[in-house]
Amino acid sequence: MMSKFWWGSRKGKRKISWLKWQDLCLPKSNGGLGFKDLSLFNQALIAKQAWRILVNPSSLAARILKAKYFQTEDFLQVSIKSGCSHLWRSLIWGRSLLLKGLRWKVGDGRSINAFKDPWLPRPSTFKPITPDPNINLQVADLIDNEFPGWNINALNHHFLPIDREIILSIPVSYLGGPDSISWHFDKSGSYTVKSGYRLALSEKLNSSVSNSTITRKWWTSIWNQNVPPKVKVFVWRACLNAIPAGFNLWKRRILDQPFCSLCRSSVDVPGHSLFWCKEAKRVWGCSRFDSFFDGLQDLSVLDVLSRLFSRVSKEDFASICIISWAIWDNRNLSISGGKSREPEDLIRWAEAYLAEFQLAQRKQSPNGSGVVGIGVAIRNDKGKVLASLSKALRGNFNLVTCSALALREGLLLAKTFNLKIMIAEVESQLVASSLFSPTISGREANAIFKDINFLSSEVGICLGQTVSRSGNLLACNFASLASSSYRDSLWLDFSSAL
């Protein structure tokens, strides 16, 4: 049904499906259109039910299934036995997908074997690359108990540098707490059907599709062109030989002969229609790209455009794409008896159409920073800065984790100097709500949320609220200072010097 909708159909009449459905289900970077693979999507949906059994074992459905199928076993390890129902077999099928993205979140580290259990934020095994030294090392043994954090000496002794860097990017809670299971492929740490489907599709592509990096970059560049969407779709179809050129219609027994309807001297493949037909040559001859086609005769559309892409600028390639589309549109008008444009008029019309589209698409792109730091500023009720700090972060953290780390450092600074804080302002809504919500889940940041919830009661916070970056410029400047200097700095009552 979806295939009929895409290619077009009317009541009692079907249009040609130019490509197989499984080809359309490939991601755009692999030459498809990204349509849902229904079998994989079904598995991702069932994996959601397996996740609910895992995280909510006290639910009625989980208790019934446990009593029936895994009374003395762990749900993640139980196997299919003879006589199982179709429902249970389906859940195990969904669980097989779930297992590919589950890993431990570090709390106190007592439940995690450092070499055997998945706990590092690095797919696909989530385990250390360091060879197993055959010792029963727990993650708890790698945590410094005197000052909560990683024991650098223990990490240097047991792990290779590539593993140490990954471990150091995992924040450790000051309060500890039990370890827990997390889904790696979603920022919340909870399984979602969307992330599960993406994982299942990537697994299928890795096992069945052999696309080189160059080919993926080519398809990505086509979809990233600044041209109208219908032009992108046309170029995609032309590259895959999925347009109704004469030869393709002849193969499907729609035409009696495969020759070009305009020049009647050559077989009408897509490359001939767009580049080598006498009418197409007239158009290209009026453009500034005529000489670019030297040495490309009789190549396919994919070969011609991929070679031109490496020879011309991005702007020129966009013009080549829209002129190719205009040639095809003009060719169809000629064949059907409509009024076609002369080559010079066609070039001007295509270039003007492209310029008008690009003008409408212009947007101002925000500038981003490639280095991360955190900044804290503590003010009194009159706005005077009492204490502030800037700190460079070691590791790859997202915005939520950075905001959480900054808030934790601010609360710790206030507690150290016995400063009472009434309002805490952060950029992340999730972090602001964590002040009074100890059950918030946020993958590794969950460890920081526990510390924030504890420290907030110590310093007397009454309100947590979000603030824009422009409304918190002082802390942002401190963060920029840390990211540029790679040093930690502390200021106390320095506002009078500003």
N, C-alpha and C positions, 0 to 999 in steps of 0.2 A: 504493500500500500504506500509506504513512504517513497519507494523507488518510483512508483507511478506518479506520485505527487511531484517529485523533483523533476522528472523528465517531461511531465505534462501529459494529461489524458483527459478525454471527454467521455461522456456516457456512450458506451458502445464502441469507442474508438481509443486505441492506445498509440502513444508515440514510442519512438525507438529508445530503448535503454542502451546508451552507448558504452557504459562501463558496468562491470560486475558490482553487485551490492557490497561485497567484502572490500573492493577497492575504494568505494565511497566512504567506507567506515574507517579507513586509515586516517591518521592525523594529517593536517594540512602540510606539515613539514615532511611528510613521507609521500606526498603526491595524492592524498585523498581530500575529502571535504570535512572530515571529523564527525560524520554521523555516528550515532550510537550503535555499537555491536550489541545486539539484544541479549545474546547468551552471556557475555561478560557483564552486562549491566544487571542481569538477573542474579549472577553470582555476587555482585557487589551489594545488591539489596538483601540477599540472604545472609551475607557476612554481617550486615547490620544487626540481624537477629542474634547471630552468634556473639556479637559484641555485647548485646544487652544481657545475655545469659552470663557472660564473663564479669561484667561490672555490677550487675544487680542479681546476685545469686539468691536473694531472698524473695524474688518475685514468684508468683504462683507458677508460671510456665517453667521457670528455671528449676523449681523444687520438684515439679512433676517429672521433668526430663531427667533430673539427677536420680530420682528414685527408680526410674525405669532403666537408664542406660549407663550411669557412671556413679554408682553409690560410693565406691571406694577409690575412684580414680579422679585425676584432675581433668577438667573439661578440655584443656589444651592438649592433652596427651592421649585421651581415650580413642580407641580405634573402632571401626565398624565391625560389628559381629553379625553372624548369620541370623536371619529373621528380623532384622531391623526394619522399621517403617520407612516409607518414602520420605516422610518429614525429617526423620533423624539423618538419613543419608544426605538429604539436601543441606541440613545444617552443617554436617561434616564437610561437605563440598564448599560451603561458604566459609567455614573455619579455615580451610586450606589457604584461602586468600588472606584472611585476617592474620594468620601466623607470619606472613611475609612482611608485615609492617609493625608488629608488636615489639616493644622493647621496654626495659625497666626505666623508671624515673628514680633518680637517686634521692633517698631520704637519709637514713642513718647508714645505709650500705650493708646492713647485716644479712639481708636476704639475697644478695647478688654475688654470684661467683665471678670474679674479675675476668676469668679467661673462658668460662663455659657459657655464661648467660649473655643474651643480647642487651647491652646497656649504653653503648656508644652511639651518639647521633650521626652515624655514618652507614648508609645502606651499602650492600643489601643484607649482610650478616649481622651488623650492629655489634660485632665482636672485635677484640683487638687483633691486629695483624701480627703482633709479637708472638713468636712460637711459644706454645704452652709449655711452661717449665715443669709441669706435672706436680704442682702444689695446689693445695686447696685455699687459694688466696681470695679473701672476701674484699669487696669494695670498701667496707668499713676499715680495713687495715691500711687503706690509702689516704684516709682522712685524718688530719691533724686535730686531736681532741683538745689541745690547749687553746688554740685559736682556730675556730672552725674555718676550714679551707683544705686544700689538697696538700698532702705531705710531699714536698718536692723531692726530697731524698728518696722516698719510697718509689715515686714515679720514675725517677732516674734509674733506680736499681732494677725495676721489673719490666719497663716498657721501652720500646724504640721511640725515637723522637716523633715520628708520625703519629703514634698513639698518644704520646704525652700532650701534644698540642690539642688533640681532640678532647682529652680528659680535662685539660685546663679551661676549655670553653664551657664546661658544665658548672654552673654556680652551685655552691653547697650551702644548705640552710644552717644558720646559727643554732637552731633549736633541734635539728635532727628530724625525727619522725619516721614512720614506716616507709619502706620502699613501695612503689606502686607501678602497675602496668600502664603504658601509654601507647597511643597510636602515633607513629612517627610522622606520617604524611599529612597531618593537619596541624595548624598552629595551636588549636585548642587542646591537643593531646587526645581528643576523642575521635572515634572512628566516624567518618562521614561517607555516604554512598559515592559522592563525587570523587573524593580522594581514593577510595577503593577501586572505582572503575578505572581511574587513571593508572593505578598500579597494575591492575589486571591487563590493561591494554599495552602498557610498556613491556610486561612480561611476554605477551603474545608477539609483539614486534621484535623483541630480542631473539625469539626462537624461530620466527618464520620469515622475517623481512630483513634483507641485507641491503640497506641503504647506506652509502658512504656519507661521510661528513660533508663532502662537497655537494652531493645531491640534496641533502637536507638543507644546506645553506641556500641552494638554488631555489627550492620550493618556497622557503621562508622569504627570500627576496622578492619572489613574485607576489605573494600576499601582502608584503609590506610596501609595494609600489604605491606612490601617491597618484593613483588613477581611479576613476569610478569603479565601483564593485563589479558592474557587469563586464567591464573590460578585463578585470582580473579573472573572472570566471571564464571568459572567452579564451584568454591566453592559456589558462589551465587546461581547458578542453582541447585546444589546438595542439598543445604539447603532448597530450595523451592520445592524439589521433581520434578524438571524440567529437568531431564536427561533421556535418553532412556534406563532405566533399564528394565529387562524382564517383571516385573509386570506392569509397565506403558505402555509398548507396548501391553501387553495382554489386558489391559483395553480398548485400542483403536482398538482392534481386528486386530492387525498386527501380533501377535504371537498366536499360538494355545494353549500354556500353559504358566503360569507365573513363571515357575521354572528357577533357575540359569542354564545357558548353560554350566558352568564349573563343578560345584559340583553336580548338578541335584538333590539336596536333600532339598533345601529350596526355598521359594518364593524370587524372585530376586528383592527386593526393593533397592533403592540407598544405604542405610546403609549396607545391606548385600554385595553389590558389592564392596564397598570400605573398609569394616572393618572385616566382619564376614565370608566371603567366604574362603574356604581353601586356595585358591591361594593368597588372600589378607593377610591372617594370616601368610603365609610363608614370605611375604615381610616385614610385621611389626615385625615378629620375628627376622629378620636380622637387624632391626634398634634399636636405643637406646630408642625408645618410646613404646616398647612392653608392659611393665608393666603398662603404663599409661591407658590402655584400660580395666583394671580390674574393674568389676562392671558396665560396660557400655554396656553389651551385649543387643542386640535387640533394642537399642535406635535409633531414627532417626539421620540422618546426622547433622541436626541443634542441636539436644540435645548433641550429642557426641562432636562436635567441640566447642560448647559454654562452655561445662564443661572443656574440655581440655584447652581452652583459659584462664580460671581462675586458672589452675594448673601449667602451664608452662610459660617460658619466651617468650617475643615477638619473639626472634630469633628462638626458638624451634617451636613455633606455625607456623612460616613461613615455616619451614622444613616440618611440618606435612601437611600443605596445598599442598606443591609441591609434596610430596610423594603420597598423595591421588590422585592428578591429574595424576601422573606417573602410578599409579596402574590402573586407569581408561583407560589410553591410552594403557597400556600393555595388559589389559583385552580385549579391542577391537581388538588388533592385534591377540590375541589368537583365538577369536571367528571367525574372518574373515579369518583365515588360514595364517596369516602373521608370521614373525619370532619375537617372543617375547623375552624379556630379562629375565635372571635368577634373583632371588630376590636380591643377593648381587650386581650384576651388575646394577640392576635397582636403588638401593639405592645410589650407587656411582654416577651414571649418574645424578640422580635428584639433589643430593647435589652439584655436580659440576656445573650443569646448574644454580642452584640458586646462587651459589657463583659468577659465571661469570656475572650474571645479576646485582647483588648487587654491584659488583665492578664498573660496568659501570654507575650505578646510583648515585654514591657518589658525593655529593656536599657539599661545605662548607657553613654552616648555619650562618647568621649574628647574632651577639649578640644584644639584644635590652634592653632598660631600661624601667622599670615599673613606674617611676616617671617622671613627666613633669615639666620643668622650662623654663624660657626664659632668654636670655642673649643679651646684646647690647654693642657694642664697636664703638665709634666715633673717627676716625682718621683724621689728617690733610693730606695735599698733600704729606708730607714726610713720612707718615706712623706712626707718633707719636700719641699715644692714648691720646686724650683730655678729654674724659669722657666715663664712662661705668657703667653698672648696671646689677644686676642679680635679678630676681624676681620669687618667687614661685607662681604657679597658683592654685587657688582653683576651682575645677570642672573638668569635663572630656571633654577635647578638642582634636580635631584631629590635624594633622600636619599643615594643611592650616590655621586653626584658631590660633594655637600657633605662626606660622610665622607672621600672621597678627597682633596679639597682641604685639609681639616683635617689629615689625616695628613701630607700633603706639607709643609704649613707647619710642623708639629711637627718633622719630620725636618730641615727646613732650619734651624729654630731651634736644634736640637741640634747640627748641624754647625757653625753660626756660632759657638757658644760652646763648641765642643769637648766636648760632653756625650755620653757613651756610653749608649745605650738598649738594654736587654736585652729588654723586652717592650713591644709596642705594643698598646693597647686601643682598639678602634673599635666603633661600633654595627653596621656592615655586615659580614656574613660575606664578601661578595665583595671588599671592600676589604682585609680581614684576609688573605685568601688571595693578594692581589696582591703581597704583600711578597716572595714567592718564586716568582711565576708571571708572567714577563714577557710571556707570550702571551695573557693574559686579554683578552677583548674586551668593551668596555662602551660602545660609541658614543664620544661626545666624551670620556668619562672614561678611555678607553684611553690618551690622551695623558698623563693624570695618573698612571696606573698605571706607565708607563715611568719617570717621574721617581721614583716611590715605590720601585720596584725598584732603581734606581741608588743613591738616597740611603740606603736601608736597609743596603746593604753598607758605606757610608761611616761610619755611626754604630754599626755592630756589633749590629744587632737579631738576636736568636736565635729569637724567637717572636712571631707575630701572633695575637691572639685577639679574639673579640667580647665585648662587655660591654653590659649593659642600660643604659638612660638613668639609672635610679636608682642604678646602680653607678658612674656617672661624673658625679656631680652638679656637680663643680667646673668641668669643661670645658663642661657644659651651661649653667651659669650665665654663664660667659664668652660663650658663643654668644648667650644671651638679652641680655646687656649690649650686644653688638655690634649686634644687630638692633633694639634700642630706642634706642641712642645714635647709630647710623650712623657710628661712629668706630672706628679701629683703635687698640688699646692693647697695651702690652707691660709685663710685670712681671718683675723679676729678684730672686730670693731674698727674696720679700716675705711668706713664710708666717708668720714670727714676729710680723707685725703683724696677723694675722687673729684 
